[in-house]
Amino acid sequence: MIATERMAQLEATLAGFYQQAVANRLNEAVLYSLQAGGKRIRPMIFLQLIEDLGRQATEADYQVAACLELIHTGSLIHDDLPAMDDDDYRRGRLTNHKVFDEATAILAGDGLFLDPFGFLAQADLPAQTIVELVRELSQASGTFGMVAGQILDMAGEKQKLDVEQLRVIHANKTGKLLTFPFVAAGLVTDQSEAVIAHLREAGRLVGLAFQVRDDILDVTASFEELGKTPQKDLRADKSTYPALMGLEASRIFLEETLSQALEELEKVAELTAFSPEKIKKIIESLRLDG
């Protein structure tokens, strides 16, 4: 399936889940952020990997992909709140709490964090696979993953962290949710533990690279390019990869990390029927000249 068709089906799956409403204002707030655009890189990685591993994505796979995007979107709503990163813009338009209000934004984020697990339970997948996906998604997004990374990130403001401390923050805040689509693709296609281990490591490296790239762009890109306020990390006196390593060293580190991720995918190709050319293009797009 070509990328535009895959994206259209993903958007339909996301919108379809919220066709019914108990509280209209809550649905409006959820859909405002959910339909704000974006590259959908996490679900698109998952769907592409399934195809590369030799099967056509099913409706259930699109539901898994949608669950991942719901949690990511909820994290963006909460990340923009005044008590956190306090930003007025996301993806080029006003953030959720600026359009609605802080309480509604908090509840919209809460819904987007909780809804995926009910949605996932409806997927036409083997019960054991659903249990494994729930475990992976919870650990990637909750107290042992993204949420932990967020609080460590906030605690690190105005602190002089070292590179290892920064790595721990971003491995949780950004990395684990980007690792999930790699592992999930292995689970739904019933891959061996060895293959899933290589997929997990590829995801970890992509997650690290994604954060390094984000740190670099925060320094170098404009509002029009980012769709949000640039140089926020600099003004908040956060430890970032450019601040700790320098801009040029960060660029080199980004390139090396992406190359290591591609090497892990080659190892997958050695162990199972896997055609990595298309997923490689997605990963290559994360290079600064991509």
C-alpha positions as CSV (number, residue, x, y, z in Angstrom):
1,M,0.0,0.0,0.0
2,I,1.3,3.5,-0.8
3,A,1.9,5.9,2.0
4,T,-1.0,8.3,1.1
5,E,-3.5,5.4,1.2
6,R,-2.1,4.1,4.5
7,M,-2.3,7.6,6.0
8,A,-5.9,8.0,4.8
9,Q,-6.9,4.7,6.4
10,L,-5.2,5.6,9.6
11,E,-7.0,9.0,9.8
12,A,-10.3,7.2,9.2
13,T,-9.5,4.8,12.0
14,L,-8.7,7.7,14.4
15,A,-11.8,9.7,13.6
16,G,-14.1,6.6,13.6
17,F,-13.2,5.9,17.2
18,Y,-14.7,9.2,18.3
19,Q,-17.9,9.2,16.3
20,Q,-20.0,8.8,19.4
21,A,-19.8,11.2,22.3
22,V,-20.9,11.4,25.9
23,A,-19.5,14.9,26.4
24,N,-19.4,16.9,23.1
25,R,-16.9,19.5,24.4
26,L,-14.5,16.7,25.4
27,N,-14.7,15.1,21.9
28,E,-14.2,18.5,20.3
29,A,-11.0,19.1,22.4
30,V,-9.7,15.6,21.6
31,L,-10.3,15.9,17.9
32,Y,-8.9,19.4,17.8
33,S,-5.5,18.0,18.7
34,L,-5.9,14.6,17.1
35,Q,-6.6,16.1,13.7
36,A,-4.1,18.9,13.9
37,G,-1.8,17.3,11.3
38,G,1.6,15.9,11.8
39,K,3.6,13.2,10.1
40,R,2.2,10.3,12.2
41,I,5.7,8.9,12.3
42,R,5.1,6.3,15.0
43,P,2.0,4.6,13.5
44,M,3.5,4.9,10.0
45,I,6.6,3.1,11.2
46,F,4.5,0.3,12.7
47,L,2.4,-0.1,9.6
48,Q,5.4,0.0,7.2
49,L,7.2,-2.6,9.3
50,I,4.3,-5.0,9.2
51,E,4.3,-4.8,5.4
52,D,8.1,-5.2,5.3
53,L,7.8,-8.3,7.5
54,G,5.6,-9.9,4.8
55,R,1.9,-9.2,5.5
56,Q,-0.7,-6.7,4.5
57,A,-1.9,-4.6,7.4
58,T,-5.3,-5.5,8.7
59,E,-8.0,-3.4,10.4
60,A,-6.7,-4.6,13.7
61,D,-3.3,-3.4,12.8
62,Y,-4.7,0.1,12.1
63,Q,-6.4,0.0,15.5
64,V,-3.0,-0.7,17.1
65,A,-1.4,2.1,15.1
66,A,-4.3,4.5,16.2
67,C,-3.8,3.6,19.9
68,L,-0.2,4.7,19.6
69,E,-1.1,8.0,18.1
70,L,-3.8,8.6,20.7
71,I,-1.2,8.4,23.5
72,H,1.3,10.5,21.6
73,T,-1.3,13.2,21.0
74,G,-2.4,13.2,24.7
75,S,1.3,13.7,25.6
76,L,1.5,16.8,23.4
77,I,-1.6,18.4,25.0
78,H,-0.2,17.9,28.5
79,D,3.4,18.9,27.4
80,D,2.1,22.3,26.2
81,L,0.3,23.1,29.5
82,P,1.5,26.1,31.6
83,A,2.6,23.8,34.4
84,M,4.9,21.9,31.9
85,D,6.5,23.4,28.8
86,D,4.0,26.3,28.6
87,D,3.6,26.7,24.9
88,D,1.0,28.6,22.9
89,Y,1.5,26.8,19.6
90,R,1.7,23.3,18.4
91,R,1.8,22.2,14.7
92,G,1.4,25.8,13.7
93,R,-1.8,26.6,15.5
94,L,-2.9,27.4,19.1
95,T,-2.4,24.7,21.7
96,N,-5.4,22.9,23.2
97,H,-5.6,24.8,26.4
98,K,-5.5,28.1,24.5
99,V,-8.5,27.2,22.4
100,F,-10.5,25.5,25.1
101,D,-9.2,25.9,28.7
102,E,-6.7,24.2,31.0
103,A,-9.2,21.9,32.7
104,T,-10.6,20.7,29.3
105,A,-7.1,20.2,27.9
106,I,-6.1,18.1,30.9
107,L,-9.2,16.0,30.6
108,A,-8.7,15.6,26.8
109,G,-5.2,14.4,27.5
110,D,-6.5,12.0,30.1
111,G,-9.0,10.6,27.7
112,L,-6.3,10.1,25.0
113,F,-4.1,8.2,27.5
114,L,-6.9,5.9,28.7
115,D,-9.0,5.3,25.6
116,P,-6.3,3.3,23.7
117,F,-6.4,0.4,26.1
118,G,-10.1,-0.1,25.5
119,F,-9.6,0.4,21.8
120,L,-6.8,-2.1,21.8
121,A,-8.9,-4.7,23.6
122,Q,-11.4,-4.6,20.7
123,A,-8.8,-5.5,18.0
124,D,-9.3,-8.8,16.2
125,L,-5.9,-10.2,17.4
126,P,-5.1,-13.2,19.5
127,A,-5.7,-12.6,23.2
128,Q,-2.0,-13.2,24.1
129,T,-0.9,-10.7,21.5
130,I,-3.3,-8.1,22.9
131,V,-1.9,-8.7,26.4
132,E,1.7,-8.3,25.1
133,L,0.8,-5.1,23.3
134,V,-1.0,-3.7,26.4
135,R,2.1,-4.5,28.5
136,E,4.4,-2.9,26.0
137,L,2.3,0.2,25.4
138,S,1.7,0.8,29.2
139,Q,5.4,0.5,30.0
140,A,6.3,2.8,27.1
141,S,3.9,5.5,28.1
142,G,3.3,5.4,31.8
143,T,5.2,5.6,35.1
144,F,7.9,3.4,33.7
145,G,8.3,5.3,30.4
146,M,7.1,8.6,28.9
147,V,5.6,10.0,32.0
148,A,8.7,9.3,34.0
149,G,10.8,10.9,31.4
150,Q,8.6,14.0,31.5
151,I,9.1,14.5,35.2
152,L,12.8,13.9,35.0
153,D,13.0,16.4,32.2
154,M,11.2,19.0,34.3
155,A,13.4,18.3,37.3
156,G,16.5,18.7,35.1
157,E,15.7,22.3,34.2
158,K,18.4,24.7,35.3
159,Q,20.5,21.7,36.3
160,K,23.9,20.8,34.9
161,L,23.2,17.3,33.7
162,D,25.8,15.0,32.1
163,V,25.2,13.1,28.8
164,E,24.2,9.9,30.6
165,Q,21.6,11.6,32.7
166,L,20.2,13.2,29.6
167,R,20.1,9.9,27.9
168,V,18.0,8.4,30.7
169,I,15.6,11.3,30.5
170,H,15.1,11.0,26.7
171,A,15.1,7.2,26.6
172,N,11.9,7.4,28.6
173,K,10.4,10.7,27.5
174,T,10.8,10.1,23.8
175,G,12.5,6.8,23.2
176,K,10.2,4.2,24.6
177,L,7.1,5.4,22.7
178,L,9.2,5.4,19.5
179,T,10.4,1.9,20.3
180,F,6.9,0.6,20.7
181,P,6.0,0.5,16.9
182,F,9.1,-1.6,16.2
183,V,8.3,-4.1,19.0
184,A,4.6,-4.2,18.2
185,A,5.3,-5.0,14.6
186,G,7.3,-8.0,15.7
187,L,4.5,-9.1,18.1
188,V,1.6,-8.9,15.6
189,T,3.6,-10.7,12.9
190,D,4.6,-13.4,15.5
191,Q,8.4,-13.0,15.2
192,S,11.0,-14.8,17.2
193,E,12.5,-13.4,20.4
194,A,15.8,-12.8,18.5
195,V,14.0,-10.7,15.8
196,I,12.0,-8.7,18.3
197,A,15.3,-8.0,20.2
198,H,16.8,-6.5,17.1
199,L,13.6,-4.5,16.4
200,R,13.6,-3.2,19.9
201,E,17.2,-2.0,19.6
202,A,16.5,-0.4,16.3
203,G,13.5,1.4,17.9
204,R,15.7,2.5,20.9
205,L,18.2,4.0,18.5
206,V,15.6,5.8,16.4
207,G,14.1,7.2,19.6
208,L,17.5,8.5,20.7
209,A,18.1,10.0,17.2
210,F,14.7,11.6,17.2
211,Q,15.4,13.5,20.4
212,V,18.9,14.6,19.3
213,R,17.3,15.9,16.1
214,D,14.6,17.7,18.1
215,D,17.3,19.3,20.3
216,I,19.2,20.5,17.2
217,L,16.1,21.9,15.5
218,D,15.1,23.7,18.7
219,V,18.3,25.7,18.3
220,T,18.4,26.0,14.5
221,A,14.9,26.0,13.0
222,S,12.2,28.7,12.8
223,F,8.7,28.8,14.0
224,E,7.4,28.1,10.5
225,E,9.6,25.0,10.3
226,L,8.8,23.7,13.8
227,G,5.2,24.7,14.1
228,K,5.9,25.6,17.7
229,T,8.0,28.2,19.6
230,P,11.7,27.7,18.8
231,Q,14.6,27.9,21.4
232,K,12.3,27.0,24.3
233,D,14.9,24.6,25.7
234,L,17.5,27.4,25.6
235,R,15.3,29.8,27.5
236,A,14.3,27.2,30.0
237,D,18.0,26.5,30.6
238,K,17.5,22.8,29.8
239,S,20.4,20.4,29.3
240,T,20.2,19.3,25.6
241,Y,22.6,17.4,23.3
242,P,23.8,20.6,21.6
243,A,24.3,22.3,25.0
244,L,26.4,19.3,26.3
245,M,28.1,18.1,23.1
246,G,28.1,21.1,20.9
247,L,26.1,21.5,17.7
248,E,28.4,19.9,15.3
249,A,29.1,16.9,17.6
250,S,25.3,16.5,18.0
251,R,24.9,16.4,14.2
252,I,27.5,13.7,13.9
253,F,26.0,11.7,16.8
254,L,22.6,11.9,15.1
255,E,24.0,10.5,11.9
256,E,25.8,7.7,13.6
257,T,22.8,6.7,15.7
258,L,20.5,6.5,12.6
259,S,23.2,4.4,10.9
260,Q,23.3,2.0,13.9
261,A,19.5,1.7,13.7
262,L,19.7,0.7,10.0
263,E,22.3,-1.9,10.9
264,E,19.9,-3.5,13.4
265,L,17.3,-3.8,10.6
266,E,19.9,-5.5,8.5
267,K,20.2,-8.1,11.2
268,V,16.5,-8.6,11.2
269,A,16.7,-9.3,7.4
270,E,19.3,-12.0,8.1
271,L,17.0,-13.8,10.5
272,T,13.6,-13.6,8.8
273,A,11.8,-12.7,5.6
274,F,12.1,-8.9,5.8
275,S,12.4,-6.3,3.1
276,P,13.8,-3.2,4.8
277,E,14.0,-0.8,1.9
278,K,10.8,1.2,2.6
279,I,11.3,1.5,6.4
280,K,14.9,2.6,5.7
281,K,13.5,5.5,3.8
282,I,11.4,6.6,6.8
283,I,14.4,6.4,9.0
284,E,16.6,8.2,6.5
285,S,14.1,11.0,6.5
286,L,15.1,11.8,10.1
287,R,18.5,12.9,8.9
288,L,18.9,16.7,8.9
289,D,19.3,16.7,5.2
290,G,16.5,14.1,4.8
